[in-house]
Amino acid sequence: MAKVALLIGVSEYEPGLNALPSASQDVEAFQQVLIHPDMGEFAPTDVTVLINPSRQVMERAIYNLFTNRQKDDLVLFYFSGHGVKDENRHLYLSNRETTLENKRLIIPTAVSARYLHDRMNDSKSQRQVIILDCCFSGAFPDGFMPKSDSSVDIETQLGAKGRAILTSSTSLQYSFEQEGSELSIYTRYLVEGIEKGAADLDEDGWISVDELHNYASRKVIETSPAMTPQFYPVKEGYRIKLAKAPIGDPQLKYRQEVNKRANQGKFSIPARRLLNSLRTQLQLTLEIAEAIEAEVLQPYLEFQRKLQEYEEVLDECVKAEYPLNEITLNDLQAYQQHLGLTDENIAPIHQRILPITPPPAPPLQGEGSLTSPFLDIPLPDIPQETAAQPLLQEDESPTPPFPLFETLRERREGGLGGLGQFAFDVVTVNVEGKETNRQKGQAEYFTADLGNGVALDMVSIPGGEFWMGSPDGELKRIKYESPQHKVTVQPFFMGKFPVTQAQWRAVAALPKVSRDLEADPSRFKGANRPVERVSWLDATEFCARLSQKLSQEFRLPSEAEWEYACRAGTTTPFHFGETITTDLANYRGTDWEHNRTVYSGSYGKASKGVLRGETTDVGSFALANTFGLYDMHGLVWEWCLDYWHDNYQDAPTDGSPWLVEGQENDNYYRLLRGGSWNLNPGGCRSAYRDRYSADNRFNGLGFRVVLVSE
């Protein structure tokens, strides 16, 4: 078995593409961790480094990387530079000769992703890792902006068996350099995860590519929320081992505990005591412990610095001239983009600083609050003094208008009907779990502002009829899923994702309604991971506080609403089709023996997969159902509002929650749907249902919310 790597950094460009000073340093830093005998263990002679190569040299090096490899060889390709697209949305990797003419790519001057794809397919190696630290929409000079639909389907262009593809951002996002650091943001945390051993999340002494992605992704998002690193594993690509990590190292143990205890750049009083005790136990000096803490907290502090910088600039602009003219607005947007801040991040700043709002527009539908044209639901009220704030924002637009200076009336007149729109990929698989169809879907949504830069996306779910429960012949069917019956569901809004830990913390900080809420109950920490270890009682308190804040009725979905939303018009066991794989969702893809019974890690004719052993960030798989909902299968169990009943005899047929008492006092139990990261695939089906007591806080229990009309 050989381990070979090609590292390419392009920092110097022809006129028309901005220089990227960090690209060459990125390559050198990544090279050092790869060839270190206690980390990557790559032989120095097997790591090729190219700085500012020509197209011909770059293509020849890619050819050499993948040619004459054996099945068990580990082949790694790393690129830091500009990612450029042609008019057909095909991806190209830049080099020192890459040229733009009239703001269009001269195709022969760049390396096509198709060329890289072909060389990978020609290679016998079944362990291939591709790391792209580059922009896919924003790495162009001023004025050269891609079309709004110019996303790049990276997995289609670079995906195959035994591969793991890591990218610094989505196909519609910028990647950023970091002020005060010689490295780009993404590569910095890739290197840190290997160098410090911090990416060994399961503490087994190895850093796999999925662990490296999870570590770097969380750090990047903390620093620059406008970047969302992506992971495209294919087949066995999830667990390719990339580097070693020290086992039992005192500094690594302390770092891991600091990562667990850090909360918004600081530590609680008991966390501080715990860390002091651990430092003494591990015999670390105060200087070393403080250095570790500073490194762990740095992303959050960097994010706060960026917010402060933006606030200072906006304040100066407002004092100089208000209302702001078009040139200043464009410059502000460019500065926001430079800092890597999202519209949600800066919304509270605008609310504090903007002294005047545009004149109120006359109501467009009747009197009073705005309503959706699809539902007779008033959208959350906007106080007069903050009417310039956008309640609804478009998703994933590479060059959005400056939404915080728009009124809702302008958005409605723009054809959005008071709702934003977002696009997503919908995948269908056959009985073997192989993809047979991929298409683009589109849905409407609104964003609820939870405060402190935290938002909640609510997707519009159309009304309709469906058959609830499972048919007699469905594999892994249980008796509680019958009888199958027709249900009519009215339109409603549902959370795009399960409630995240960031959203939970924001709402848990609101005034109490009926019961106290723990601010950080989850076992697996991460702002964008789903909150878990919350009881049904906790979830309903969350809904009550959210309703009180937004003056709208948010609640848990009824069981019928949940299954209707999950199926999204499908009748198969999963919304993906006849089966599911761990390429599509986070569940137990390995066999599990319990009480002398073996529960299969596969469903039907699909192959087994992996057990990740923890939650992942919501939306990690970048695949939704046709309604635009993510993570409906696996990840975390989701509470429903209903009481438990053993079957559907006399169940409501109008989609409402079943709140009457069941037999034998079963009303103490509440409904759970969707399965979890720790459950085998049969328990993650659209029809599968289970129960827990209302006060249970098992570590797989989460939820999502709905907003309905009354």
VODRENLUM-168435 format. One line per 3 residues: number of its first residue (from 0); their letters; for each residue x negated, y negated, z negated of C-alpha. Coordinates in steps of 0.25 Angstrom, whole numbers, plus 5000, padded with zeros to 4 digits. Layout:
REM residues N
NUM> A> X Y Z; ...
//
This chain:
REM residues 710
0> MAK> 5000 5000 5000; 4995 4986 5004; 4999 4972 4999
3> VAL> 4997 4962 5010; 5002 4947 5011; 5002 4936 5020
6> LIG> 5003 4922 5014; 5005 4910 5023; 5006 4895 5019
9> VSE> 5008 4884 5029; 5006 4870 5023; 5002 4862 5035
12> YEP> 5011 4859 5047; 5013 4852 5060; 5021 4839 5059
15> GLN> 5035 4841 5057; 5034 4851 5045; 5030 4846 5031
18> ALP> 5017 4851 5025; 5018 4861 5013; 5006 4859 5005
21> SAS> 5009 4870 4995; 5010 4881 5006; 4995 4885 5006
24> QDV> 4995 4885 4991; 5007 4894 4990; 4999 4904 4998
27> EAF> 4987 4903 4990; 4994 4905 4977; 5002 4917 4982
30> QQV> 4990 4923 4987; 4983 4922 4973; 4994 4930 4966
33> LIH> 4995 4940 4977; 4980 4944 4977; 4979 4943 4962
36> PDM> 4976 4957 4957; 4986 4956 4945; 4997 4950 4953
39> GEF> 4999 4953 4968; 4988 4963 4970; 4986 4959 4985
42> APT> 4972 4961 4990; 4967 4948 4994; 4963 4953 5008
45> DVT> 4978 4957 5010; 4983 4943 5007; 4982 4934 5020
48> VLI> 4984 4919 5018; 4987 4910 5029; 4987 4895 5027
51> NPS> 4993 4886 5038; 4992 4897 5049; 4996 4895 5063
54> RQV> 5008 4903 5068; 5000 4913 5076; 4991 4916 5063
57> MER> 5003 4917 5055; 5010 4927 5064; 4998 4935 5065
60> AIY> 4996 4936 5050; 5011 4940 5048; 5009 4951 5059
63> NLF> 4996 4956 5051; 5004 4956 5038; 5014 4965 5042
66> TNR> 5007 4974 5052; 5001 4988 5048; 5007 4988 5035
69> QKD> 5012 5001 5027; 5025 5004 5021; 5021 5001 5007
72> DLV> 5013 4988 5010; 5017 4975 5003; 5017 4964 5013
75> LFY> 5019 4950 5009; 5021 4938 5017; 5021 4924 5011
78> FSG> 5024 4911 5018; 5024 4896 5012; 5027 4885 5022
81> HGV> 5039 4880 5031; 5050 4889 5035; 5056 4884 5048
84> KDE> 5068 4887 5056; 5072 4887 5070; 5085 4882 5076
87> NRH> 5090 4897 5075; 5087 4897 5060; 5075 4907 5062
90> LYL> 5064 4905 5051; 5050 4902 5055; 5038 4901 5046
93> SNR> 5029 4889 5049; 5014 4888 5051; 5005 4876 5053
96> ETT> 5009 4875 5068; 5024 4875 5066; 5030 4864 5073
99> LEN> 5043 4856 5074; 5048 4849 5086; 5060 4840 5086
102> KRL> 5062 4846 5072; 5063 4860 5078; 5053 4872 5076
105> IIP> 5044 4875 5087; 5046 4890 5085; 5032 4895 5091
108> TAV> 5025 4887 5080; 5031 4895 5068; 5032 4909 5064
111> SAR> 5046 4916 5065; 5052 4923 5053; 5055 4934 5064
114> YLH> 5041 4936 5067; 5038 4939 5052; 5051 4948 5052
117> DRM> 5046 4956 5063; 5032 4958 5057; 5039 4963 5044
120> NDS> 5048 4972 5052; 5036 4978 5059; 5028 4981 5046
123> KSQ> 5029 4994 5039; 5028 4987 5025; 5041 4989 5017
126> RQV> 5037 4979 5006; 5037 4965 5013; 5038 4952 5005
129> IIL> 5040 4939 5012; 5039 4926 5004; 5043 4913 5011
132> DCC> 5040 4900 5004; 5046 4890 5014; 5058 4882 5017
135> FSG> 5069 4887 5027; 5077 4874 5029; 5069 4863 5023
138> AFP> 5055 4864 5027; 5056 4854 5039; 5052 4839 5040
141> DGF> 5062 4828 5037; 5074 4828 5047; 5071 4843 5051
144> MPK> 5083 4849 5044; 5089 4863 5047; 5104 4865 5050
147> SDS> 5113 4868 5039; 5114 4883 5044; 5099 4885 5046
150> SVD> 5097 4895 5035; 5087 4907 5038; 5091 4921 5035
153> IET> 5078 4925 5030; 5082 4939 5026; 5087 4942 5040
156> QLG> 5074 4937 5046; 5064 4943 5035; 5072 4955 5029
159> AKG> 5070 4970 5029; 5067 4982 5021; 5057 4981 5010
162> RAI> 5056 4965 5011; 5057 4954 5001; 5058 4940 5006
165> LTS> 5056 4928 4997; 5059 4914 5001; 5057 4901 4993
168> STS> 5071 4896 4997; 5084 4899 5005; 5085 4897 5020
171> LQY> 5090 4883 5018; 5081 4878 5007; 5068 4870 5006
174> SFE> 5056 4876 4998; 5048 4866 4990; 5035 4863 4985
177> QEG> 5033 4860 4970; 5027 4847 4966; 5015 4849 4957
180> SEL> 5013 4863 4962; 5004 4868 4973; 5014 4879 4977
183> SIY> 5028 4878 4983; 5039 4881 4972; 5042 4895 4977
186> TRY> 5028 4900 4979; 5024 4894 4965; 5034 4903 4958
189> LVE> 5031 4915 4967; 5016 4914 4962; 5020 4911 4948
192> GIE> 5029 4923 4947; 5017 4932 4952; 5006 4925 4945
195> KGA> 5012 4924 4931; 5020 4937 4932; 5033 4930 4929
198> ADL> 5040 4936 4941; 5039 4950 4935; 5053 4948 4930
201> DED> 5055 4963 4926; 5042 4963 4919; 5037 4976 4926
204> GWI> 5024 4971 4930; 5027 4968 4945; 5033 4956 4952
207> SVD> 5042 4961 4963; 5047 4951 4974; 5061 4950 4968
210> ELH> 5055 4946 4955; 5046 4936 4961; 5057 4930 4969
213> NYA> 5066 4929 4956; 5055 4922 4948; 5051 4912 4959
216> SRK> 5066 4909 4963; 5070 4906 4949; 5058 4897 4947
219> VIE> 5060 4890 4961; 5075 4887 4958; 5071 4881 4944
222> TSP> 5061 4872 4951; 5068 4868 4964; 5083 4873 4964
225> AMT> 5084 4869 4979; 5075 4881 4982; 5081 4895 4981
228> PQF> 5071 4906 4984; 5077 4918 4991; 5074 4933 4990
231> YPV> 5077 4942 5002; 5073 4957 4997; 5076 4968 5007
234> KEG> 5077 4982 5002; 5066 4986 4993; 5060 4972 4994
237> YRI> 5066 4968 4981; 5056 4975 4972; 5043 4973 4980
240> KLA> 5032 4971 4970; 5023 4959 4973; 5014 4957 4961
243> KAP> 5011 4962 4947; 5014 4955 4935; 5007 4957 4921
246> IGD> 5015 4966 4911; 5014 4962 4896; 5007 4949 4899
249> PQL> 5010 4939 4888; 5011 4927 4897; 5020 4933 4906
252> KYR> 5029 4938 4895; 5030 4924 4889; 5033 4918 4903
255> QEV> 5044 4928 4905; 5050 4924 4892; 5049 4909 4895
258> NKR> 5056 4912 4908; 5067 4918 4900; 5069 4907 4890
261> ANQ> 5067 4895 4898; 5080 4887 4900; 5080 4874 4908
264> GKF> 5066 4871 4905; 5066 4874 4890; 5067 4884 4879
267> SIP> 5078 4885 4869; 5074 4885 4854; 5074 4900 4852
270> ARR> 5068 4902 4866; 5056 4893 4861; 5055 4901 4848
273> LLN> 5055 4914 4856; 5044 4910 4866; 5035 4905 4854
276> SLR> 5036 4918 4848; 5033 4926 4861; 5021 4917 4863
279> TQL> 5016 4921 4850; 5019 4935 4852; 5012 4935 4866
282> QLT> 5000 4928 4860; 5001 4917 4870; 4995 4903 4868
285> LEI> 5004 4891 4867; 4997 4885 4879; 5000 4898 4888
288> AEA> 5014 4898 4883; 5017 4884 4886; 5011 4885 4900
291> IEA> 5020 4897 4903; 5032 4890 4898; 5028 4878 4907
294> EVL> 5027 4886 4919; 5041 4893 4917; 5048 4880 4914
297> QPY> 5041 4872 4925; 5052 4875 4936; 5063 4869 4927
300> LEF> 5055 4857 4923; 5051 4855 4938; 5066 4855 4942
303> QRK> 5069 4845 4931; 5057 4836 4936; 5064 4837 4950
306> LQE> 5077 4833 4944; 5071 4821 4937; 5064 4816 4949
309> YEE> 5076 4817 4958; 5084 4809 4947; 5073 4798 4946
312> VLD> 5074 4797 4962; 5089 4796 4962; 5089 4786 4951
315> ECV> 5079 4777 4958; 5087 4778 4971; 5100 4774 4964
318> KAE> 5094 4762 4957; 5088 4758 4970; 5101 4759 4979
321> YPL> 5115 4765 4977; 5122 4771 4984; 5110 4778 4990
324> NEI> 5108 4776 5005; 5107 4787 5015; 5091 4787 5016
327> TLN> 5090 4788 5000; 5100 4799 5000; 5092 4807 5010
330> DLQ> 5079 4804 5003; 5086 4809 4990; 5090 4822 4996
333> AYQ> 5076 4824 5002; 5070 4822 4988; 5080 4831 4982
336> QHL> 5076 4842 4992; 5061 4839 4989; 5064 4841 4974
339> GLT> 5071 4854 4977; 5084 4850 4970; 5098 4854 4974
342> DEN> 5110 4846 4974; 5115 4852 4961; 5102 4849 4954
345> IAP> 5103 4834 4957; 5118 4832 4955; 5117 4829 4941
348> IHQ> 5107 4818 4944; 5116 4812 4954; 5127 4812 4944
351> RIL> 5119 4805 4934; 5112 4794 4943; 5122 4791 4954
354> PIT> 5129 4778 4949; 5140 4777 4959; 5149 4787 4967
357> PPP> 5155 4785 4981; 5169 4780 4980; 5179 4791 4978
360> APP> 5186 4797 4990; 5201 4799 4990; 5205 4813 4987
363> LQG> 5206 4822 4999; 5217 4832 4994; 5227 4826 4985
366> EGS> 5224 4818 4973; 5213 4821 4962; 5202 4831 4963
369> LTS> 5197 4837 4976; 5201 4851 4980; 5196 4862 4988
372> PFL> 5204 4863 5002; 5204 4878 5000; 5209 4879 4985
375> DIP> 5218 4870 4977; 5206 4869 4967; 5202 4855 4962
378> LPD> 5186 4855 4963; 5179 4850 4950; 5182 4836 4947
381> IPQ> 5171 4826 4950; 5171 4814 4941; 5171 4800 4948
384> ETA> 5158 4796 4943; 5151 4808 4950; 5160 4809 4962
387> AQP> 5147 4809 4971; 5143 4823 4965; 5145 4834 4975
390> LLQ> 5154 4845 4968; 5152 4854 4981; 5139 4856 4988
393> EDE> 5136 4863 5001; 5127 4875 4999; 5113 4878 5005
396> SPT> 5113 4866 5014; 5098 4863 5019; 5101 4848 5021
399> PPF> 5113 4844 5013; 5119 4830 5013; 5116 4823 5000
402> PLF> 5128 4829 4993; 5128 4821 4980; 5131 4809 4987
405> ETL> 5143 4815 4994; 5158 4815 4989; 5167 4826 4989
408> RER> 5175 4819 4999; 5164 4819 5009; 5161 4833 5007
411> REG> 5176 4836 5010; 5176 4828 5022; 5164 4835 5026
414> GLG> 5173 4848 5028; 5169 4855 5016; 5182 4854 5009
417> GLG> 5176 4850 4996; 5168 4863 4996; 5153 4866 5000
420> QFA> 5150 4877 5009; 5139 4888 5009; 5134 4899 5018
423> FDV> 5130 4913 5014; 5126 4926 5019; 5136 4938 5019
426> VTV> 5130 4952 5021; 5137 4965 5024; 5131 4979 5022
429> NVE> 5134 4993 5027; 5136 5005 5018; 5121 5006 5018
432> GKE> 5119 4992 5013; 5113 4987 5026; 5117 4973 5030
435> TNR> 5126 4974 5042; 5131 4960 5043; 5126 4946 5038
438> QKG> 5134 4933 5040; 5135 4919 5035; 5147 4916 5026
441> QAE> 5151 4902 5021; 5159 4898 5009; 5164 4886 5002
444> YFT> 5160 4882 4988; 5159 4871 4978; 5149 4868 4967
447> ADL> 5152 4865 4953; 5142 4857 4946; 5139 4863 4932
450> GNG> 5129 4852 4928; 5114 4851 4927; 5112 4855 4942
453> VAL> 5120 4868 4940; 5131 4871 4950; 5141 4882 4952
456> DMV> 5145 4886 4966; 5159 4890 4968; 5163 4897 4981
459> SIP> 5177 4896 4987; 5184 4910 4988; 5195 4911 4998
462> GGE> 5208 4918 4993; 5213 4931 4999; 5217 4945 4996
465> FWM> 5208 4958 4994; 5209 4972 4988; 5204 4972 4974
468> GSP> 5197 4984 4969; 5190 4996 4977; 5196 5006 4986
471> DGE> 5196 5020 4982; 5184 5024 4991; 5174 5014 4986
474> LKR> 5161 5019 4981; 5159 5018 4966; 5173 5013 4964
477> IKY> 5179 5014 4950; 5193 5016 4945; 5194 5002 4939
480> ESP> 5193 4996 4954; 5207 5001 4957; 5218 5000 4962
483> QHK> 5214 4991 4974; 5224 4980 4975; 5226 4968 4984
486> VTV> 5223 4954 4977; 5225 4940 4982; 5215 4930 4977
489> QPF> 5217 4915 4978; 5205 4906 4982; 5195 4902 4972
492> FMG> 5181 4898 4970; 5170 4908 4964; 5156 4906 4960
495> KFP> 5146 4908 4971; 5137 4916 4961; 5138 4922 4947
498> VTQ> 5136 4911 4937; 5122 4908 4936; 5114 4905 4923
501> AQW> 5112 4891 4927; 5127 4889 4928; 5130 4896 4915
504> RAV> 5120 4887 4908; 5127 4875 4914; 5141 4879 4910
507> AAL> 5136 4885 4896; 5132 4871 4893; 5146 4865 4894
510> PKV> 5155 4863 4883; 5160 4876 4876; 5175 4880 4879
513> SRD> 5177 4893 4871; 5164 4900 4868; 5149 4897 4868
516> LEA> 5140 4901 4880; 5126 4905 4880; 5118 4897 4889
519> DPS> 5108 4907 4894; 5114 4921 4892; 5108 4928 4904
522> RFK> 5098 4940 4903; 5092 4937 4916; 5088 4922 4917
525> GAN> 5089 4913 4929; 5097 4900 4932; 5102 4906 4945
528> RPV> 5104 4920 4940; 5118 4924 4935; 5122 4922 4921
531> ERV> 5124 4935 4914; 5127 4940 4900; 5139 4932 4899
534> SWL> 5152 4938 4894; 5166 4936 4900; 5169 4926 4889
537> DAT> 5156 4918 4892; 5160 4918 4907; 5174 4912 4904
540> EFC> 5168 4902 4895; 5159 4898 4906; 5171 4896 4915
543> ARL> 5178 4888 4905; 5166 4878 4903; 5165 4877 4918
546> SQK> 5180 4874 4920; 5179 4864 4909; 5167 4857 4916
549> LSQ> 5173 4857 4930; 5187 4855 4926; 5191 4867 4935
552> EFR> 5195 4882 4931; 5183 4891 4933; 5184 4905 4928
555> LPS> 5180 4919 4930; 5185 4926 4943; 5197 4936 4942
558> EAE> 5192 4950 4945; 5200 4949 4958; 5194 4936 4962
561> WEY> 5180 4942 4959; 5182 4954 4968; 5189 4946 4979
564> ACR> 5177 4936 4979; 5167 4947 4979; 5173 4955 4990
567> AGT> 5175 4942 4998; 5184 4950 5008; 5176 4963 5008
570> TTP> 5182 4977 5005; 5169 4984 5003; 5162 4988 4990
573> FHF> 5153 4975 4990; 5155 4962 4998; 5142 4966 5005
576> GET> 5149 4979 5011; 5150 4994 5008; 5137 4993 4999
579> ITT> 5127 4984 4992; 5112 4984 4991; 5102 4977 4981
582> DLA> 5099 4968 4993; 5112 4962 4992; 5115 4961 4977
585> NYR> 5109 4963 4963; 5113 4976 4957; 5107 4989 4952
588> GTD> 5102 4995 4965; 5096 5007 4958; 5102 5020 4952
591> WEH> 5106 5019 4937; 5108 5031 4928; 5118 5029 4917
594> NRT> 5124 5039 4908; 5119 5050 4918; 5126 5043 4929
597> VYS> 5118 5037 4941; 5123 5024 4947; 5118 5022 4961
600> GSY> 5110 5010 4965; 5116 5011 4978; 5130 5010 4984
603> GKA> 5135 5019 4995; 5124 5021 5005; 5116 5009 5002
606> SKG> 5102 5011 4996; 5098 5008 4982; 5092 4995 4978
609> VLR> 5085 4988 4966; 5089 4985 4952; 5084 4971 4950
612> GET> 5087 4972 4935; 5092 4958 4933; 5101 4947 4939
615> TDV> 5096 4938 4951; 5099 4924 4955; 5113 4922 4960
618> GSF> 5114 4922 4975; 5100 4930 4976; 5105 4939 4987
621> ALA> 5110 4927 4996; 5122 4935 5000; 5136 4932 4997
624> NTF> 5150 4938 5000; 5159 4932 5011; 5165 4922 5000
627> GLY> 5151 4917 4997; 5149 4923 4984; 5136 4929 4979
630> DMH> 5132 4940 4969; 5146 4947 4968; 5139 4961 4968
633> GLV> 5129 4963 4956; 5121 4953 4949; 5130 4951 4937
636> WEW> 5144 4956 4933; 5154 4945 4935; 5165 4943 4924
639> CLD> 5180 4941 4929; 5191 4935 4922; 5200 4947 4921
642> YWH> 5202 4957 4910; 5198 4972 4913; 5208 4981 4918
645> DNY> 5205 4996 4922; 5211 4995 4935; 5219 4985 4944
648> QDA> 5233 4990 4941; 5242 4978 4939; 5230 4968 4942
651> PTD> 5233 4954 4948; 5234 4953 4963; 5232 4938 4963
654> GSP> 5217 4938 4960; 5220 4932 4946; 5212 4938 4934
657> WLV> 5219 4950 4926; 5220 4944 4912; 5231 4953 4906
660> EGQ> 5226 4963 4896; 5222 4977 4901; 5224 4990 4895
663> END> 5217 4994 4882; 5213 4980 4878; 5204 4980 4891
666> NYY> 5206 4965 4892; 5194 4963 4883; 5186 4967 4895
669> RLL> 5183 4958 4907; 5180 4961 4922; 5166 4961 4928
672> RGG> 5163 4962 4943; 5152 4963 4952; 5142 4972 4945
675> SWN> 5128 4967 4941; 5113 4968 4943; 5113 4980 4935
678> LNP> 5124 4988 4941; 5124 4998 4952; 5131 4994 4965
681> GGC> 5144 5001 4963; 5147 4992 4951; 5144 4980 4960
684> RSA> 5155 4982 4970; 5166 4972 4973; 5177 4980 4966
687> YRD> 5169 4985 4954; 5174 4980 4940; 5169 4982 4926
690> RYS> 5172 4976 4912; 5165 4970 4900; 5170 4964 4887
693> ADN> 5173 4949 4888; 5161 4946 4878; 5151 4955 4885
696> RFN> 5138 4949 4889; 5131 4960 4897; 5119 4955 4905
699> GLG> 5125 4958 4918; 5138 4949 4916; 5140 4936 4924
702> FRV> 5151 4929 4931; 5155 4919 4941; 5167 4909 4941
705> VLV> 5178 4905 4949; 5187 4893 4951; 5201 4895 4955
708> SE> 5214 4887 4957; 5225 4889 4947
//
